[in-house]
Amino acid sequence: MKMKIHILTIFLSLSAVLSYSQKADYQKANKAYDNFSYAKTSDILLEVANNGYTSVSLLQKLSNSLYFNNEMKEAAKWYGKLFEEVGETALDSEYYFRYAQALKATESYEESDAWMQKFYEANKDDLRGKAFASKKDYLESILSLSRDLQVVNLDLNTEKSDFGTNQYKDELIFASSRLGDKIYQWNKQPYLDLYKATKQADGTYKNVVAFNEDINTKYHESTAAFTPDDEVMYFTRNNYYKKRYKKDDEGVNRLKIFKATKNINGDWSNVESVHFNSSDYSVAHPAINVRGTKMYFASDMPGTIGQSDLYEVDILEDGTLGDPENLGASINTEAQETFPFINEIGDLYFSSNGLSGLGGLDVYVVRDFENKRESNQPLIVENVGKPINSSKDDFGYYENLGTKEGFFTSNREGGKGDDDIYSFKAIECEQIVTGTVLDKNTQELLAEATVTLYSKAGDKIETVIADQAGAYSFSKLTCNEPFLIRAEKTDYIGDEKNFVTLMGTEDMVINLNLEINIQAITPCADLAKILDIPVVYFDFDKYNIRYDAEVDLQKVLVLMNQYPTLKIDIRSHTDCRGTNAYNETLSSNRAKSTKNYLISKGIEASRLTAKGYGESQLINHCDCDSNNRSTCTEEEHNKNRRSEFIVTSINGKSCLDK
């Protein structure tokens, strides 16, 4: 009994010590949380929680610390425990949004969408909820907008954070926490500095060195932007200027944009703060348009819709900056819009976690942004899709349309460190389109048809002539691009088809079907010319219909069935060889045989007449002498051996009326 009491006393004593220790740790965590030391907070609270001590406050701070430090898998786990503890209605709806975002980062899209629906129902005026509710099929939409790109993790990445690329001449400028003794307590990594890497002959970037000693300090520097003349740069830095580190009333050191100019030695100097910086809010991540007339940046200054919004400011002719203007609710949400980039043709790229995406920060684009904003046209925001975007944070998009280089930053799975820089380029893909031009009704191959390829905008790209087999082809077409193709031929109605080239190497086959133009069939017209029937072949001294002749007569048959008012006169001609009487009899029998064939196929006899003309209507000089001889070649004689199908009337109009 005493032993049991003794053991119990020891156990209770240990429990008391553990409880006091947990409370002390919890107090440390609270202090770290209040100082935005989220990595330290989560480390302490995880240990406390795993030892069995939890509370609603602890679960809130633990979940939020993990969320703010981008540890989304763990954040989702602990937000789940938080809601199990208090239920769905006891917390502010912002927790619905954070839980949904954490779930999405783990690719639990269905569960994430369920929590976003709850968030929307609780905040129907919130732009984040509206964006979700307006496009619940966002995953399918993102997939359709995805591109086939080659994505490469750069060799210059480290196990720390590397992000935020820009190009300066032949150098890649980026931010990194790879070096430094001073630790940033938010994520327990060294403070960021700007670095540069030189482009090599093979297109890679190597020889990483610090960017500039007058730019880098012991605090954060990141996201550099350069004017078109390369004489001025803007960059992001902590509120640290002239060796003074300033905090706001809440004890927070904010971010600012600074300007530096190049001196006569080619070095960056004369660092100065832009006039709209403040110790009370952050201004960060500048981007400059190709004309050097606008700067875009992110800020949470007064008037901001969400946690950070995108702004623009004029760069005046004297180099000074105008007054910032919020880009508005067409782009900004109650969440984060950040890391803007404007390309050479005025497309605005940025990252957001407030719009429907794959998870975390996704990259979005507004095509032709500058022109649309200047002319007050609607701004359409599109997710750029995979593989740029993932379920993790994707940001810092940059592209050079001239060199066809592109970069972005991501903390996706498979990287080398915290945030990694990736390059991307379009996979070279060329498609061949082939096909055949045919008669729609007879499926006859139509030689010498004109086939023209057009762009989506209607610009003519190339025209080819179908060969004797009706075949055509176009090569070196860009993959996954829309085109229009059109075939035309005299006396036919043209046919056209819209198509999108494939991504693979297999040729596309597009056949085009032309239909006889009824307007080309006029009284006295010869169907043999319209249908390209040079002669109805018979065996020597015979007038029965051969198989190859039957193929041509099918064309006439189809046309007569298609146009029931059409009546024709069948005329058969021979060359001069043989006696006149013989040739006339032979041609007459052949004309009648042709007529009887059409009647046997269902054409009324009243629509047909037939006559043989022998050698009486030669179309060249190839007549024979008294001995029935001629100096003409066989090819010249063949021109006289012909069949005619003369339209005697159609639609009530007669050849006799002409």
Wavefront OBJ file of the C-alpha trace (Angstrom):
o trace
v 0.000 0.000 0.000
v 2.774 2.410 0.926
v 4.571 1.478 -2.241
v 1.475 2.232 -4.286
v 1.047 5.561 -2.521
v 4.699 6.372 -3.084
v 4.482 5.538 -6.766
v 1.285 7.560 -7.074
v 2.963 10.498 -5.326
v 5.884 10.346 -7.733
v 3.472 10.165 -10.691
v 1.456 13.146 -9.460
v 4.655 15.095 -8.875
v 5.863 14.362 -12.392
v 2.468 15.367 -13.767
v 2.630 18.649 -11.927
v 6.130 19.342 -13.251
v 4.996 18.481 -16.803
v 1.965 20.727 -16.481
v 4.063 23.661 -15.249
v 6.532 23.026 -18.093
v 3.749 22.967 -20.670
v 2.327 26.220 -19.328
v 5.738 27.842 -19.511
v 6.161 26.627 -23.064
v 2.695 27.876 -23.925
v 3.591 31.326 -22.616
v 6.739 31.292 -24.768
v 4.630 30.311 -27.764
v 2.191 33.155 -27.135
v 5.039 35.640 -27.089
v 6.527 34.178 -30.264
v 3.115 34.266 -31.947
v 2.635 37.918 -31.048
v 6.078 38.638 -32.540
v 5.172 36.807 -35.790
v 7.762 34.117 -35.047
v 5.513 31.479 -36.549
v 8.156 28.789 -37.000
v 9.109 29.028 -33.315
v 5.435 29.163 -32.283
v 4.506 26.020 -34.163
v 7.552 24.119 -32.865
v 6.630 24.869 -29.253
v 2.889 24.308 -29.608
v 3.332 21.047 -31.501
v 5.387 19.695 -28.622
v 2.807 20.879 -26.087
v -0.121 19.492 -28.074
v 1.582 16.154 -28.681
v 2.078 15.872 -24.920
v -1.689 15.990 -24.509
v -2.256 19.630 -23.512
v -4.670 21.415 -25.865
v -7.145 24.255 -25.761
v -9.128 26.183 -28.336
v -6.638 29.055 -28.134
v -3.692 26.686 -28.563
v -5.281 24.981 -31.567
v -6.024 28.346 -33.166
v -2.478 29.619 -32.742
v -0.910 26.326 -33.770
v -3.042 26.052 -36.919
v -2.491 29.686 -37.842
v 1.271 29.479 -37.262
v 1.522 26.486 -39.553
v -0.705 28.214 -42.111
v 1.260 31.472 -42.105
v 4.519 29.535 -42.399
v 3.156 27.580 -45.404
v 3.181 24.207 -43.664
v -0.194 23.434 -45.182
v -0.367 19.685 -44.632
v 0.104 20.130 -40.877
v -2.142 23.206 -40.890
v -4.974 21.184 -42.451
v -4.542 18.502 -39.781
v -4.746 20.956 -36.879
v -7.529 23.088 -38.351
v -9.463 19.823 -38.578
v -8.822 19.150 -34.877
v -9.839 22.729 -34.079
v -13.214 22.334 -35.786
v -13.693 18.951 -34.106
v -13.147 20.711 -30.784
v -15.446 23.715 -31.207
v -17.795 22.850 -34.082
v -18.332 24.753 -37.314
v -20.187 27.809 -36.029
v -18.055 28.869 -33.058
v -15.219 30.407 -35.071
v -14.871 33.386 -37.343
v -15.547 32.418 -40.977
v -11.975 33.360 -41.888
v -11.065 29.981 -40.404
v -13.287 28.360 -43.067
v -11.196 30.060 -45.727
v -7.854 29.098 -44.179
v -8.952 25.500 -43.675
v -10.160 25.359 -47.289
v -6.821 26.723 -48.496
v -4.854 24.245 -46.386
v -6.952 21.351 -47.702
v -6.485 22.530 -51.273
v -2.712 22.591 -50.771
v -2.950 18.868 -50.001
v -5.052 18.405 -53.173
v -8.157 17.541 -51.120
v -10.210 19.587 -53.568
v -13.649 18.165 -52.819
v -13.334 18.773 -49.082
v -11.772 22.179 -49.721
v -14.691 23.169 -51.941
v -17.147 22.165 -49.209
v -15.460 24.559 -46.765
v -15.287 27.301 -49.404
v -19.041 26.893 -49.880
v -19.500 27.429 -46.132
v -17.234 30.459 -46.329
v -19.281 31.876 -49.222
v -22.579 31.321 -47.416
v -21.219 33.146 -44.365
v -19.727 36.034 -46.433
v -21.686 36.484 -49.651
v -20.137 39.902 -50.262
v -16.567 38.628 -49.943
v -14.817 38.621 -53.324
v -13.055 35.348 -52.530
v -16.368 33.609 -51.943
v -17.897 35.217 -55.017
v -15.005 34.026 -57.171
v -15.537 30.474 -55.916
v -19.325 30.506 -56.316
v -19.162 31.964 -59.827
v -16.965 29.171 -61.173
v -17.313 25.913 -59.297
v -15.944 24.051 -62.320
v -12.643 25.896 -61.868
v -10.573 22.701 -61.973
v -11.813 21.841 -65.473
v -11.252 25.438 -66.565
v -7.690 25.451 -65.220
v -6.955 22.184 -66.994
v -8.174 23.643 -70.303
v -5.895 26.676 -69.846
v -2.818 24.581 -69.077
v 0.103 24.546 -71.502
v 2.655 21.966 -72.535
v 5.820 23.443 -71.045
v 9.240 22.146 -70.144
v 9.849 23.085 -66.501
v 13.342 22.835 -64.956
v 14.491 23.387 -61.380
v 17.517 25.709 -61.685
v 20.937 24.509 -60.551
v 21.438 27.722 -58.586
v 18.726 26.817 -56.036
v 19.738 26.012 -52.457
v 18.098 24.330 -49.473
v 16.993 27.808 -48.368
v 14.578 30.184 -50.098
v 15.372 31.387 -53.650
v 12.764 33.417 -55.535
v 11.682 36.512 -57.422
v 13.536 36.592 -60.743
v 14.200 39.405 -63.176
v 16.742 39.858 -65.955
v 19.348 42.573 -66.200
v 21.306 42.319 -69.453
v 22.843 38.810 -69.409
v 22.231 38.304 -65.693
v 19.440 36.713 -63.710
v 18.602 38.730 -60.592
v 16.885 36.980 -57.692
v 16.488 36.949 -53.917
v 17.925 34.268 -51.657
v 18.388 33.474 -47.972
v 21.396 31.228 -48.707
v 23.897 33.216 -46.638
v 23.898 35.418 -43.584
v 24.156 35.062 -39.825
v 21.107 37.101 -38.857
v 17.981 34.910 -38.656
v 14.453 35.976 -39.586
v 12.234 34.586 -36.819
v 9.119 34.146 -38.998
v 10.646 31.133 -40.792
v 14.013 30.648 -39.013
v 16.020 31.352 -42.163
v 18.672 34.005 -42.825
v 17.460 37.343 -44.137
v 17.137 37.706 -47.894
v 19.664 39.414 -50.151
v 19.707 40.060 -53.884
v 21.987 37.871 -55.998
v 22.923 37.655 -59.653
v 23.877 34.751 -61.908
v 25.478 35.053 -65.343
v 23.964 33.454 -68.423
v 26.170 30.789 -70.013
v 26.526 29.813 -73.667
v 24.238 26.821 -73.121
v 21.485 29.058 -71.717
v 21.974 28.095 -68.069
v 22.757 30.574 -65.279
v 25.828 30.095 -63.097
v 28.463 31.954 -61.058
v 26.103 33.254 -58.374
v 27.416 36.289 -56.483
v 25.882 38.967 -54.270
v 24.228 41.663 -56.361
v 25.649 44.851 -54.848
v 27.019 45.816 -51.429
v 25.229 49.185 -51.479
v 21.903 47.448 -52.099
v 22.157 44.458 -49.748
v 21.922 45.020 -45.990
v 21.612 42.762 -42.947
v 17.821 42.768 -43.437
v 15.572 41.681 -46.331
v 16.147 42.740 -49.957
v 14.225 41.142 -52.820
v 12.340 41.590 -56.126
v 14.314 43.999 -58.288
v 12.889 45.773 -61.344
v 14.775 47.813 -63.938
v 13.813 50.692 -66.206
v 14.089 50.041 -69.973
v 17.330 52.031 -70.212
v 18.876 49.910 -67.397
v 19.859 53.078 -65.532
v 17.390 52.884 -62.626
v 16.345 49.984 -60.432
v 13.603 49.577 -57.859
v 13.689 46.858 -55.223
v 12.031 45.698 -52.002
v 13.680 46.098 -48.607
v 12.677 46.116 -44.953
v 12.035 49.523 -43.444
v 15.763 50.020 -42.998
v 17.124 53.252 -44.386
v 20.306 55.105 -43.549
v 21.076 52.393 -40.971
v 17.830 52.988 -39.088
v 15.483 50.018 -38.558
v 11.927 51.253 -37.919
v 8.792 49.511 -36.663
v 5.159 50.592 -36.636
v 3.020 51.061 -33.504
v 2.393 47.303 -33.394
v 6.100 46.554 -33.401
v 6.148 45.368 -37.022
v 8.911 46.298 -39.433
v 7.212 46.848 -42.793
v 8.488 46.449 -46.359
v 9.335 49.381 -48.605
v 10.288 49.994 -52.230
v 13.597 51.732 -52.777
v 15.104 53.316 -55.869
v 18.766 53.165 -56.920
v 20.534 54.749 -59.889
v 23.642 53.732 -61.748
v 26.668 55.977 -61.219
v 29.419 56.825 -63.697
v 31.320 53.702 -62.661
v 28.373 51.502 -63.550
v 27.622 50.686 -59.906
v 24.269 51.008 -58.174
v 24.142 53.820 -55.640
v 22.055 56.775 -54.424
v 19.504 54.533 -52.726
v 16.365 56.445 -51.772
v 12.897 55.615 -50.502
v 9.914 56.183 -52.832
v 7.525 58.854 -51.607
v 4.524 56.591 -50.899
v 6.407 54.315 -48.491
v 5.263 54.333 -44.873
v 6.198 52.796 -41.552
v 2.516 51.887 -41.098
v 2.075 49.584 -44.098
v 4.108 47.580 -46.593
v 4.939 48.398 -50.210
v 6.728 45.663 -52.160
v 7.542 43.728 -55.333
v 7.853 46.407 -58.057
v 7.413 45.674 -61.771
v 7.922 48.146 -64.629
v 6.280 48.107 -68.057
v 8.300 47.989 -71.278
v 7.814 51.714 -71.942
v 9.030 52.667 -68.491
v 5.864 54.674 -67.829
v 4.182 52.525 -65.161
v 5.213 50.701 -62.020
v 3.068 47.956 -60.532
v 3.484 46.781 -56.945
v 1.771 45.109 -53.981
v 0.714 46.897 -50.802
v -1.615 46.842 -47.806
v -1.799 50.648 -47.664
v -5.099 52.327 -46.654
v -7.768 51.609 -49.268
v -6.560 48.063 -49.779
v -9.364 45.530 -50.254
v -7.550 42.554 -48.751
v -4.329 41.481 -47.086
v -2.376 42.929 -50.014
v -3.585 44.496 -53.263
v -1.998 45.374 -56.572
v -1.397 49.045 -57.364
v -0.041 51.060 -60.261
v 1.788 54.370 -60.287
v 2.931 56.587 -63.152
v 6.651 57.031 -63.749
v 6.843 60.640 -64.914
v 9.225 61.966 -67.559
v 11.574 63.391 -64.920
v 11.773 59.993 -63.217
v 9.587 60.897 -60.263
v 6.576 58.811 -59.306
v 2.942 59.866 -59.300
v 0.272 58.836 -56.828
v -0.530 55.122 -56.477
v -3.886 53.825 -57.681
v -5.503 50.560 -56.601
v -6.188 48.223 -59.546
v -9.648 47.551 -58.175
v -11.945 44.652 -57.395
v -11.653 43.164 -60.882
v -8.233 41.923 -59.757
v -7.915 42.352 -55.998
v -9.691 40.252 -53.358
v -9.799 40.124 -49.563
v -6.803 37.768 -49.669
v -3.329 38.317 -51.149
v -2.631 39.648 -54.626
v 1.099 40.054 -55.022
v 4.223 39.689 -57.203
v 2.992 41.563 -60.308
v 4.768 41.321 -63.655
v 3.920 43.091 -66.927
v 5.300 41.650 -70.176
v 6.293 43.384 -73.407
v 2.776 43.334 -74.877
v 0.983 44.564 -71.771
v -0.209 41.283 -70.232
v -0.351 41.554 -66.437
v 0.685 38.480 -64.433
v 0.343 38.212 -60.660
v -0.158 35.692 -57.875
v -3.221 35.342 -55.669
v -4.651 33.015 -53.054
v -8.046 34.692 -53.171
v -9.178 33.388 -56.558
v -10.156 29.842 -57.460
v -6.932 27.966 -58.073
v -5.037 24.746 -57.501
v -3.869 25.706 -54.013
v -1.746 28.294 -52.227
v -0.682 31.189 -54.415
v -1.484 30.605 -58.082
v -0.283 32.675 -61.046
v -2.985 34.554 -62.972
v -2.957 36.754 -66.070
v -5.016 39.582 -67.531
v -4.352 39.615 -71.276
v -3.780 43.016 -72.907
v -4.175 44.611 -69.489
v -2.701 48.021 -70.257
v -4.838 48.676 -73.337
v -7.989 47.393 -71.647
v -7.422 49.491 -68.539
v -6.765 52.635 -70.556
v -9.964 52.108 -72.593
v -12.083 50.994 -69.599
v -12.708 47.534 -71.038
v -13.556 44.605 -68.735
v -10.516 42.931 -67.191
v -10.718 39.143 -67.503
v -8.543 37.247 -65.006
v -7.392 33.772 -66.061
v -5.474 31.115 -64.170
v -2.388 30.226 -66.259
v -2.894 26.549 -65.422
v -0.417 23.735 -65.024
v 2.535 23.235 -64.945
v 3.209 26.807 -63.764
v 0.643 26.345 -60.999
v 0.486 23.535 -58.471
v -1.235 22.833 -55.160
v 1.551 24.771 -53.399
v 2.646 28.433 -53.638
v 3.525 29.540 -57.180
v 4.615 33.139 -57.677
v 7.265 35.475 -59.067
v 6.293 34.862 -62.715
v 8.625 36.423 -65.286
v 8.888 35.965 -69.045
v 10.938 37.472 -71.857
v 9.036 37.170 -75.129
v 12.136 38.136 -77.096
v 14.370 35.366 -75.791
v 11.427 33.028 -75.057
v 12.742 32.559 -71.513
v 10.496 32.320 -68.495
v 10.862 31.811 -64.743
v 8.650 31.352 -61.715
v 9.065 30.379 -58.070
v 7.377 27.522 -56.218
v 7.618 25.576 -52.982
v 6.103 22.506 -54.652
v 7.093 18.960 -53.867
v 10.390 17.781 -55.355
v 12.255 21.055 -54.955
v 15.705 21.540 -53.474
v 14.735 23.930 -50.717
v 11.996 26.104 -49.290
v 11.202 28.188 -52.393
v 12.891 27.243 -55.662
v 13.245 29.072 -58.969
v 12.095 27.170 -62.052
v 12.660 27.983 -65.699
v 10.064 27.176 -68.305
v 9.814 27.195 -72.060
v 7.304 25.983 -74.592
v 8.000 22.513 -75.888
v 8.868 22.824 -79.560
v 5.992 21.116 -81.276
v 5.091 21.270 -84.957
v 2.102 19.608 -86.515
v 1.496 18.411 -90.095
v -2.051 18.618 -91.430
v -2.948 16.550 -94.481
v -6.160 15.662 -96.222
v -8.078 15.102 -99.424
v -10.559 17.271 -101.295
v -13.580 15.267 -102.450
v -16.906 15.709 -104.196
v -19.433 15.659 -101.362
v -21.951 13.531 -103.245
v -19.815 11.223 -105.360
v -16.702 11.133 -103.130
v -14.650 11.712 -106.278
v -11.140 13.012 -105.615
v -11.020 16.624 -106.789
v -7.693 17.537 -108.347
v -6.389 21.104 -108.491
v -8.696 22.398 -105.769
v -7.348 25.464 -103.966
v -6.781 24.873 -100.240
v -6.050 27.848 -97.969
v -4.967 27.911 -94.322
v -6.040 30.816 -92.091
v -5.163 31.849 -88.547
v -7.830 32.154 -85.861
v -7.875 35.895 -86.544
v -8.647 35.240 -90.215
v -5.212 36.079 -91.609
v -4.181 34.014 -94.633
v -1.152 31.850 -93.810
v -0.607 29.678 -96.881
v -2.357 28.448 -100.048
v -1.660 25.142 -101.820
v -3.153 23.346 -104.837
v -4.418 19.800 -104.356
v -2.569 17.261 -106.499
v -4.123 14.878 -109.028
v -5.272 12.634 -106.179
v -6.983 15.579 -104.466
v -4.369 15.525 -101.689
v -2.931 18.560 -99.878
v -0.728 19.165 -96.847
v 0.491 21.953 -94.556
v 3.579 21.496 -92.388
v 5.218 23.164 -89.392
v 2.000 24.313 -87.752
v 2.276 25.274 -84.075
v 0.770 22.651 -81.796
v -2.370 23.343 -79.788
v -3.273 26.366 -81.930
v -6.617 27.122 -83.619
v -6.740 27.379 -87.423
v -9.287 27.459 -90.232
v -8.860 25.571 -93.502
v -10.891 26.181 -96.681
v -11.052 24.366 -100.039
v -12.438 25.877 -103.253
v -12.827 24.751 -106.849
v -14.539 26.245 -109.879
v -18.251 25.319 -110.061
v -18.209 23.986 -106.483
v -19.369 25.429 -103.192
v -16.358 25.792 -100.892
v -15.964 23.841 -97.671
v -14.159 25.037 -94.543
v -13.369 23.596 -91.143
v -12.100 25.030 -87.854
v -9.621 22.881 -85.982
v -7.024 22.969 -83.222
v -3.698 21.296 -83.884
v -2.750 18.343 -81.706
v 0.131 18.130 -79.243
v 1.553 14.829 -80.511
v 3.670 13.874 -83.497
v 0.924 12.078 -85.405
v -0.303 13.919 -88.515
v -3.800 15.389 -88.466
v -6.064 14.323 -91.340
v -8.796 16.742 -92.403
v -10.813 15.896 -95.518
v -12.807 18.617 -97.243
v -16.019 17.922 -99.158
v -17.158 20.218 -101.964
v -20.647 20.275 -103.412
v -21.558 21.196 -106.980
v -22.776 24.759 -107.130
v -26.283 24.719 -108.617
v -25.679 28.233 -109.913
v -22.966 26.806 -112.177
v -25.497 24.439 -113.790
v -27.163 26.662 -116.342
v -29.043 25.819 -119.533
v -26.646 24.764 -122.325
v -23.865 23.993 -119.799
v -21.922 20.769 -120.328
v -21.998 18.582 -117.219
v -18.970 16.701 -118.530
v -16.881 19.833 -117.980
v -18.467 20.653 -114.629
v -18.028 17.082 -113.405
v -14.646 16.631 -115.086
v -15.729 13.714 -117.337
v -13.455 13.842 -120.405
v -14.901 10.729 -122.058
v -17.184 7.809 -121.253
v -15.017 4.841 -122.159
v -16.219 1.890 -124.233
v -14.379 -1.159 -125.513
v -13.274 -1.080 -129.143
v -16.232 -1.432 -131.474
v -18.533 -1.883 -128.441
v -21.183 0.203 -126.781
v -21.870 -1.627 -123.517
v -21.072 0.392 -120.343
v -17.679 -0.526 -118.867
v -16.955 -0.418 -115.118
v -14.702 2.624 -115.389
v -17.368 4.393 -117.455
v -19.931 3.545 -114.794
v -17.858 5.399 -112.191
v -18.079 8.610 -114.230
v -21.777 8.130 -114.971
v -22.409 7.898 -111.226
v -21.488 11.587 -111.041
v -24.222 12.423 -113.540
v -26.647 10.139 -111.730
v -26.035 11.815 -108.352
v -26.533 15.255 -109.851
v -29.789 14.322 -111.574
v -31.140 12.816 -108.381
v -30.146 15.937 -106.477
v -31.793 18.315 -108.984
v -35.067 16.748 -110.222
v -35.773 19.562 -112.735
v -32.520 18.893 -114.566
v -32.827 17.531 -118.118
v -29.889 16.638 -120.343
v -29.009 15.717 -123.908
v -26.373 12.956 -124.086
v -24.003 13.473 -127.001
v -21.319 11.019 -128.087
v -18.474 11.865 -130.471
v -15.746 9.864 -132.205
v -12.504 10.744 -133.912
v -12.122 10.659 -137.707
v -10.795 7.142 -137.980
v -13.315 4.763 -139.541
v -16.063 5.535 -142.055
v -18.541 8.285 -141.425
v -21.438 5.859 -141.346
v -19.639 3.528 -138.951
v -18.685 6.330 -136.585
v -22.181 7.792 -136.576
v -23.771 4.427 -135.817
v -21.214 3.640 -133.123
v -21.590 7.011 -131.406
v -25.375 6.790 -131.605
v -25.359 3.368 -129.959
v -23.015 4.610 -127.258
v -25.202 7.660 -126.541
v -28.297 5.427 -126.323
v -26.436 2.951 -124.110
v -25.532 5.788 -121.754
v -29.153 6.959 -121.704
v -30.430 3.455 -120.978
v -27.931 3.084 -118.134
v -29.281 6.222 -116.448
v -32.873 5.052 -116.976
v -31.997 1.706 -115.410
v -30.812 3.607 -112.342
v -34.145 5.355 -111.895
v -33.903 8.498 -114.035
v -37.116 9.191 -115.955
v -36.745 8.771 -119.742
v -38.486 12.118 -120.297
v -35.489 13.873 -118.730
v -33.038 12.343 -121.196
v -32.309 12.605 -124.903
v -29.374 10.997 -126.692
v -27.668 11.369 -130.048
v -24.461 10.221 -131.685
v -22.557 12.723 -133.826
v -19.784 10.488 -135.094
v -16.896 12.558 -136.447
v -19.051 15.490 -137.530
v -18.046 17.830 -134.681
v -14.295 17.543 -134.367
v -12.834 20.135 -131.966
v -9.396 20.293 -133.593
v -7.746 19.893 -137.000
v -7.575 16.117 -136.797
v -9.731 15.113 -139.745
v -8.758 12.136 -141.930
v -7.924 12.030 -145.639
v -9.752 9.964 -148.238
v -7.755 6.950 -147.163
v -8.948 7.428 -143.551
v -5.490 8.477 -142.416
v -4.350 11.399 -140.274
v -1.055 12.892 -139.138
v -2.441 13.624 -135.639
v -1.113 11.963 -132.532
v -3.188 9.604 -130.429
v -3.502 12.319 -127.781
v -4.953 14.716 -130.343
v -7.450 12.079 -131.544
v -8.509 11.452 -127.942
v -9.704 15.042 -127.613
v -12.350 14.314 -130.261
v -13.446 11.072 -128.594
v -15.622 12.721 -125.990
v -18.951 12.645 -124.244
v -21.159 15.635 -123.571
v -24.066 15.996 -121.184
v -25.709 19.229 -122.273
v -28.230 20.788 -119.901
v -31.401 21.276 -121.952
v -33.366 22.754 -119.043
v -33.235 23.291 -115.279
v -35.620 25.031 -112.921
v -37.933 25.874 -115.819
v -35.206 27.553 -117.862
v -34.437 26.030 -121.250
v -31.384 26.037 -123.451
v -33.698 27.106 -126.256
v -34.361 30.340 -124.378
v -30.793 31.467 -124.931
l 1 2 3 4 5 6 7 8 9 10 11 12 13 14 15 16 17 18 19 20 21 22 23 24 25 26 27 28 29 30 31 32 33 34 35 36 37 38 39 40 41 42 43 44 45 46 47 48 49 50 51 52 53 54 55 56 57 58 59 60 61 62 63 64 65 66 67 68 69 70 71 72 73 74 75 76 77 78 79 80 81 82 83 84 85 86 87 88 89 90 91 92 93 94 95 96 97 98 99 100 101 102 103 104 105 106 107 108 109 110 111 112 113 114 115 116 117 118 119 120 121 122 123 124 125 126 127 128 129 130 131 132 133 134 135 136 137 138 139 140 141 142 143 144 145 146 147 148 149 150 151 152 153 154 155 156 157 158 159 160 161 162 163 164 165 166 167 168 169 170 171 172 173 174 175 176 177 178 179 180 181 182 183 184 185 186 187 188 189 190 191 192 193 194 195 196 197 198 199 200 201 202 203 204 205 206 207 208 209 210 211 212 213 214 215 216 217 218 219 220 221 222 223 224 225 226 227 228 229 230 231 232 233 234 235 236 237 238 239 240 241 242 243 244 245 246 247 248 249 250 251 252 253 254 255 256 257 258 259 260 261 262 263 264 265 266 267 268 269 270 271 272 273 274 275 276 277 278 279 280 281 282 283 284 285 286 287 288 289 290 291 292 293 294 295 296 297 298 299 300 301 302 303 304 305 306 307 308 309 310 311 312 313 314 315 316 317 318 319 320 321 322 323 324 325 326 327 328 329 330 331 332 333 334 335 336 337 338 339 340 341 342 343 344 345 346 347 348 349 350 351 352 353 354 355 356 357 358 359 360 361 362 363 364 365 366 367 368 369 370 371 372 373 374 375 376 377 378 379 380 381 382 383 384 385 386 387 388 389 390 391 392 393 394 395 396 397 398 399 400 401 402 403 404 405 406 407 408 409 410 411 412 413 414 415 416 417 418 419 420 421 422 423 424 425 426 427 428 429 430 431 432 433 434 435 436 437 438 439 440 441 442 443 444 445 446 447 448 449 450 451 452 453 454 455 456 457 458 459 460 461 462 463 464 465 466 467 468 469 470 471 472 473 474 475 476 477 478 479 480 481 482 483 484 485 486 487 488 489 490 491 492 493 494 495 496 497 498 499 500 501 502 503 504 505 506 507 508 509 510 511 512 513 514 515 516 517 518 519 520 521 522 523 524 525 526 527 528 529 530 531 532 533 534 535 536 537 538 539 540 541 542 543 544 545 546 547 548 549 550 551 552 553 554 555 556 557 558 559 560 561 562 563 564 565 566 567 568 569 570 571 572 573 574 575 576 577 578 579 580 581 582 583 584 585 586 587 588 589 590 591 592 593 594 595 596 597 598 599 600 601 602 603 604 605 606 607 608 609 610 611 612 613 614 615 616 617 618 619 620 621 622 623 624 625 626 627 628 629 630 631 632 633 634 635 636 637 638 639 640 641 642 643 644 645 646 647 648 649 650 651 652 653 654 655 656 657 658
